[in-house]
């Protein structure tokens, strides 16, 4: 009987924690309006890198993944799509909204390497890529944001991926 009650309380505690985390940390959806943009800060010292334009147009993450190999950790927030291609350590940054801002995909590691942000300045409907050489036994996390190049400021709504193994092996 005591073990049964312990399990019940454990399940109830887990449900309460999950509910709280959903209510307080739900990422922004890709179709949220421009009215919801709020300025956010990024950690000091984060390098901002302008992505290289991808010659062929990309319709979405599925097109990027299909044409370039497996793309992991897909994220989307208002005006931004992104993912990590483990082969070649490539960050994809897609701009999905014509609002005068750029798509920004931040990359963080779990092993202390300096963070950076891959900016797509190519305009709405375009994709850009940034390449870095990551430690194969490490993990990366992606963060999708909007970026105003005139002011150098970042805006939410934003989204974060979970930790993605650099070698692609989950």
Phi and psi restraints in degrees (value plus and minus 20) as a CYANA .aco file:
   2 UNK   PHI     -83.5   -43.5
   2 UNK   PSI     -61.5   -21.5
   3 UNK   PHI     -83.5   -43.5
   3 UNK   PSI     -58.7   -18.7
   4 UNK   PHI     -81.8   -41.8
   4 UNK   PSI     -63.7   -23.7
   5 UNK   PHI     -86.0   -46.0
   5 UNK   PSI     -58.5   -18.5
   6 UNK   PHI     -81.6   -41.6
   6 UNK   PSI     -63.9   -23.9
   7 UNK   PHI     -83.1   -43.1
   7 UNK   PSI     -63.7   -23.7
   8 UNK   PHI     -80.6   -40.6
   8 UNK   PSI     -66.2   -26.2
   9 UNK   PHI     -85.7   -45.7
   9 UNK   PSI     -55.5   -15.5
  10 UNK   PHI     -83.7   -43.7
  10 UNK   PSI     -63.2   -23.2
  11 UNK   PHI     -85.6   -45.6
  11 UNK   PSI     -65.6   -25.6
  12 UNK   PHI     -81.6   -41.6
  12 UNK   PSI     -60.4   -20.4
  13 UNK   PHI     -83.9   -43.9
  13 UNK   PSI     -61.2   -21.2
  14 UNK   PHI     -84.7   -44.7
  14 UNK   PSI     -61.9   -21.9
  15 UNK   PHI     -84.1   -44.1
  15 UNK   PSI     -62.8   -22.8
  16 UNK   PHI     -82.4   -42.4
  16 UNK   PSI     -62.9   -22.9
  17 UNK   PHI     -84.2   -44.2
  17 UNK   PSI     -65.0   -25.0
  18 UNK   PHI     -81.5   -41.5
  18 UNK   PSI     -65.1   -25.1
  19 UNK   PHI     -80.7   -40.7
  19 UNK   PSI     -64.9   -24.9
  20 UNK   PHI     -81.9   -41.9
  20 UNK   PSI     -63.2   -23.2
  21 UNK   PHI     -87.2   -47.2
  21 UNK   PSI     -54.8   -14.8
  22 UNK   PHI     -86.8   -46.8
  22 UNK   PSI     -62.8   -22.8
  23 UNK   PHI     -89.3   -49.3
  23 UNK   PSI     -51.2   -11.2
  24 UNK   PHI    -122.3   -82.3
  24 UNK   PSI     -36.3     3.7
  25 UNK   PHI    -151.4  -111.4
  25 UNK   PSI       3.2    43.2
  26 UNK   PHI     -88.0   -48.0
  26 UNK   PSI     104.7   144.7
  27 UNK   PHI     -88.2   -48.2
  27 UNK   PSI     136.5   176.5
  28 UNK   PHI     -86.9   -46.9
  28 UNK   PSI     125.6   165.6
  29 UNK   PHI    -104.5   -64.5
  29 UNK   PSI     134.8   174.8
  30 UNK   PHI     -85.7   -45.7
  30 UNK   PSI     -40.8    -0.8
  31 UNK   PHI    -123.7   -83.7
  31 UNK   PSI      -1.8    38.2
  32 UNK   PHI     -88.4   -48.4
  32 UNK   PSI     132.5   172.5
  33 UNK   PHI     -99.7   -59.7
  33 UNK   PSI     143.0   183.0
  34 UNK   PHI     -82.8   -42.8
  34 UNK   PSI     -46.5    -6.5
  35 UNK   PHI     -80.5   -40.5
  35 UNK   PSI     -44.6    -4.6
  36 UNK   PHI    -105.0   -65.0
  36 UNK   PSI     -17.7    22.3
  37 UNK   PHI     -90.2   -50.2
  37 UNK   PSI     109.7   149.7
  38 UNK   PHI    -151.6  -111.6
  38 UNK   PSI     120.4   160.4
  39 UNK   PHI     -85.9   -45.9
  39 UNK   PSI     119.5   159.5
  40 UNK   PHI    -151.1  -111.1
  40 UNK   PSI     138.7   178.7
  41 UNK   PHI    -124.6   -84.6
  41 UNK   PSI     133.3   173.3
  42 UNK   PHI    -134.2   -94.2
  42 UNK   PSI     138.3   178.3
  43 UNK   PHI     -77.2   -37.2
  43 UNK   PSI     125.6   165.6
  44 UNK   PHI     -80.2   -40.2
  44 UNK   PSI     124.5   164.5
  45 UNK   PHI      63.6   103.6
  45 UNK   PSI     -17.8    22.2
  46 UNK   PHI     -91.6   -51.6
  46 UNK   PSI     108.0   148.0
  47 UNK   PHI     -97.6   -57.6
  47 UNK   PSI     114.7   154.7
  48 UNK   PHI    -124.9   -84.9
  48 UNK   PSI     101.2   141.2
  49 UNK   PHI    -138.5   -98.5
  49 UNK   PSI     109.3   149.3
  50 UNK   PHI     -99.3   -59.3
  50 UNK   PSI     105.7   145.7
  51 UNK   PHI     -91.9   -51.9
  51 UNK   PSI     136.9   176.9
  52 UNK   PHI    -105.6   -65.6
  52 UNK   PSI     111.8   151.8
  53 UNK   PHI     -82.4   -42.4
  53 UNK   PSI     120.8   160.8
  54 UNK   PHI    -114.7   -74.7
  54 UNK   PSI     106.7   146.7
  55 UNK   PHI     -80.7   -40.7
  55 UNK   PSI     -67.0   -27.0
  56 UNK   PHI    -106.5   -66.5
  56 UNK   PSI     120.6   160.6
  57 UNK   PHI     -86.8   -46.8
  57 UNK   PSI     125.8   165.8
  58 UNK   PHI    -134.9   -94.9
  58 UNK   PSI     114.6   154.6
  59 UNK   PHI    -108.4   -68.4
  59 UNK   PSI     -53.4   -13.4
  60 UNK   PHI    -192.5  -152.5
  60 UNK   PSI    -197.0  -157.0
  61 UNK   PHI     -80.3   -40.3
  61 UNK   PSI     -55.5   -15.5
  62 UNK   PHI     -84.5   -44.5
  62 UNK   PSI     -57.7   -17.7
  63 UNK   PHI     -87.7   -47.7
  63 UNK   PSI     -61.7   -21.7
  64 UNK   PHI     -83.5   -43.5
  64 UNK   PSI     -64.8   -24.8
  65 UNK   PHI     -85.5   -45.5
  65 UNK   PSI     -61.6   -21.6
  66 UNK   PHI     -86.7   -46.7
  66 UNK   PSI     -57.2   -17.2
  67 UNK   PHI    -107.7   -67.7
  67 UNK   PSI     -34.5     5.5
  68 UNK   PHI    -146.6  -106.6
  68 UNK   PSI     -14.7    25.3
  69 UNK   PHI      82.4   122.4
  69 UNK   PSI    -197.7  -157.7
  70 UNK   PHI     -83.6   -43.6
  70 UNK   PSI     111.1   151.1
  71 UNK   PHI    -139.6   -99.6
  71 UNK   PSI     100.5   140.5
  72 UNK   PHI    -123.3   -83.3
  72 UNK   PSI     138.2   178.2
  73 UNK   PHI      42.3    82.3
  73 UNK   PSI      23.8    63.8
  74 UNK   PHI     -78.9   -38.9
  74 UNK   PSI     114.0   154.0
  75 UNK   PHI    -149.6  -109.6
  75 UNK   PSI     133.9   173.9
  76 UNK   PHI    -169.9  -129.9
  76 UNK   PSI     116.4   156.4
  77 UNK   PHI    -159.3  -119.3
  77 UNK   PSI     155.9   195.9
  78 UNK   PHI     -70.1   -30.1
  78 UNK   PSI      95.8   135.8
  79 UNK   PHI      59.8    99.8
  79 UNK   PSI     -18.9    21.1
  80 UNK   PHI    -156.0  -116.0
  80 UNK   PSI     118.5   158.5
  81 UNK   PHI    -150.4  -110.4
  81 UNK   PSI     128.5   168.5
  82 UNK   PHI    -178.3  -138.3
  82 UNK   PSI     145.1   185.1
  83 UNK   PHI    -186.4  -146.4
  83 UNK   PSI     153.4   193.4
  84 UNK   PHI    -140.5  -100.5
  84 UNK   PSI     104.7   144.7
  85 UNK   PHI    -120.1   -80.1
  85 UNK   PSI      91.0   131.0
  86 UNK   PHI     -86.4   -46.4
  86 UNK   PSI     -52.9   -12.9
  87 UNK   PHI     -98.0   -58.0
  87 UNK   PSI      89.7   129.7
  88 UNK   PHI      75.8   115.8
  88 UNK   PSI     -23.2    16.8
  89 UNK   PHI      28.5    68.5
  89 UNK   PSI      37.4    77.4
  90 UNK   PHI    -127.0   -87.0
  90 UNK   PSI     114.2   154.2
  91 UNK   PHI    -121.2   -81.2
  91 UNK   PSI     110.0   150.0
  92 UNK   PHI    -123.1   -83.1
  92 UNK   PSI     114.5   154.5
  93 UNK   PHI    -150.7  -110.7
  93 UNK   PSI      94.8   134.8
  94 UNK   PHI    -132.4   -92.4
  94 UNK   PSI     113.8   153.8
  95 UNK   PHI    -119.7   -79.7
  95 UNK   PSI     101.7   141.7
  96 UNK   PHI    -131.9   -91.9
  96 UNK   PSI     -21.8    18.2
  97 UNK   PHI    -155.5  -115.5
  97 UNK   PSI     112.7   152.7
  98 UNK   PHI    -104.9   -64.9
  98 UNK   PSI      66.8   106.8
  99 UNK   PHI    -149.4  -109.4
  99 UNK   PSI      -9.2    30.8
 100 UNK   PHI      63.7   103.7
 100 UNK   PSI     -21.6    18.4
 101 UNK   PHI    -128.8   -88.8
 101 UNK   PSI     146.6   186.6
 102 UNK   PHI    -124.5   -84.5
 102 UNK   PSI     135.2   175.2
 103 UNK   PHI     -99.3   -59.3
 103 UNK   PSI     119.6   159.6
 104 UNK   PHI    -153.4  -113.4
 104 UNK   PSI     110.4   150.4
 105 UNK   PHI    -143.2  -103.2
 105 UNK   PSI      91.2   131.2
 106 UNK   PHI    -104.2   -64.2
 106 UNK   PSI     129.3   169.3
 107 UNK   PHI    -149.5  -109.5
 107 UNK   PSI     106.5   146.5
 108 UNK   PHI    -142.3  -102.3
 108 UNK   PSI     128.8   168.8
 109 UNK   PHI    -134.8   -94.8
 109 UNK   PSI     143.8   183.8
 110 UNK   PHI    -120.3   -80.3
 110 UNK   PSI      -7.9    32.1
 111 UNK   PHI    -147.6  -107.6
 111 UNK   PSI      -3.8    36.2
 112 UNK   PHI      74.5   114.5
 112 UNK   PSI     -20.6    19.4
 113 UNK   PHI     -88.5   -48.5
 113 UNK   PSI     124.2   164.2
 114 UNK   PHI     -77.8   -37.8
 114 UNK   PSI     119.6   159.6
 115 UNK   PHI     -97.7   -57.7
 115 UNK   PSI     139.3   179.3
 116 UNK   PHI    -169.0  -129.0
 116 UNK   PSI     145.2   185.2
 117 UNK   PHI    -144.3  -104.3
 117 UNK   PSI     108.5   148.5
 118 UNK   PHI    -115.2   -75.2
 118 UNK   PSI      94.7   134.7
 119 UNK   PHI    -120.4   -80.4
 119 UNK   PSI     111.4   151.4
 120 UNK   PHI    -123.7   -83.7
 120 UNK   PSI      84.1   124.1
 121 UNK   PHI    -118.5   -78.5
 121 UNK   PSI      -4.9    35.1
 122 UNK   PHI    -100.9   -60.9
 122 UNK   PSI     -33.7     6.3
 123 UNK   PHI      82.1   122.1
 123 UNK   PSI     151.3   191.3
 124 UNK   PHI     -78.7   -38.7
 124 UNK   PSI     121.2   161.2
 125 UNK   PHI      62.0   102.0
 125 UNK   PSI     -11.4    28.6
 126 UNK   PHI    -134.8   -94.8
 126 UNK   PSI     145.0   185.0
 127 UNK   PHI    -146.7  -106.7
 127 UNK   PSI     126.8   166.8
 128 UNK   PHI    -155.7  -115.7
 128 UNK   PSI     136.3   176.3
 129 UNK   PHI    -148.0  -108.0
 129 UNK   PSI     131.2   171.2
 130 UNK   PHI    -150.7  -110.7
 130 UNK   PSI     120.8   160.8
 131 UNK   PHI    -137.4   -97.4
 131 UNK   PSI     118.3   158.3
 132 UNK   PHI    -158.1  -118.1
 132 UNK   PSI     140.4   180.4
 133 UNK   PHI    -127.2   -87.2
 133 UNK   PSI      86.7   126.7
 134 UNK   PHI    -120.4   -80.4
 134 UNK   PSI     135.2   175.2
 135 UNK   PHI     -86.6   -46.6
 135 UNK   PSI     104.3   144.3
 136 UNK   PHI     -83.6   -43.6
 136 UNK   PSI     -40.3    -0.3
 137 UNK   PHI    -115.2   -75.2
 137 UNK   PSI     -16.6    23.4
 138 UNK   PHI    -115.8   -75.8
 138 UNK   PSI    -198.8  -158.8
 139 UNK   PHI    -149.3  -109.3
 139 UNK   PSI     132.1   172.1
 140 UNK   PHI    -142.5  -102.5
 140 UNK   PSI     135.6   175.6
 141 UNK   PHI    -148.7  -108.7
 141 UNK   PSI     118.7   158.7
 142 UNK   PHI    -124.9   -84.9
 142 UNK   PSI     129.7   169.7
 143 UNK   PHI    -156.7  -116.7
 143 UNK   PSI      99.2   139.2
 144 UNK   PHI    -115.2   -75.2
 144 UNK   PSI     110.3   150.3
 145 UNK   PHI    -164.7  -124.7
 145 UNK   PSI     149.5   189.5
 146 UNK   PHI    -118.7   -78.7
 146 UNK   PSI     130.7   170.7
 147 UNK   PHI    -153.7  -113.7
 147 UNK   PSI     110.7   150.7
 148 UNK   PHI    -122.0   -82.0
 148 UNK   PSI      85.3   125.3
 149 UNK   PHI     -85.0   -45.0
 149 UNK   PSI     -46.9    -6.9
 150 UNK   PHI     -88.4   -48.4
 150 UNK   PSI     -56.3   -16.3
 151 UNK   PHI    -124.7   -84.7
 151 UNK   PSI     -36.5     3.5
 152 UNK   PHI      52.9    92.9
 152 UNK   PSI       3.5    43.5
 153 UNK   PHI    -128.0   -88.0
 153 UNK   PSI     131.6   171.6
 154 UNK   PHI    -127.3   -87.3
 154 UNK   PSI     130.2   170.2
 155 UNK   PHI    -154.3  -114.3
 155 UNK   PSI     129.3   169.3
 156 UNK   PHI    -123.4   -83.4
 156 UNK   PSI     146.2   186.2
 157 UNK   PHI     -83.8   -43.8
 157 UNK   PSI     130.4   170.4
 158 UNK   PHI    -154.7  -114.7
 158 UNK   PSI     148.2   188.2
 159 UNK   PHI    -163.1  -123.1
 159 UNK   PSI     130.0   170.0
 160 UNK   PHI    -145.7  -105.7
 160 UNK   PSI     123.9   163.9
 161 UNK   PHI    -106.5   -66.5
 161 UNK   PSI     151.5   191.5
 162 UNK   PHI     -98.7   -58.7
 162 UNK   PSI    -196.2  -156.2
 163 UNK   PHI     -94.3   -54.3
 163 UNK   PSI     111.7   151.7
 164 UNK   PHI    -134.1   -94.1
 164 UNK   PSI     104.3   144.3
 165 UNK   PHI     -86.5   -46.5
 165 UNK   PSI     110.2   150.2
 166 UNK   PHI     -79.2   -39.2
 166 UNK   PSI     -55.1   -15.1
 167 UNK   PHI    -100.6   -60.6
 167 UNK   PSI     -22.6    17.4
 168 UNK   PHI      59.1    99.1
 168 UNK   PSI     -17.5    22.5
 169 UNK   PHI    -117.1   -77.1
 169 UNK   PSI      85.4   125.4
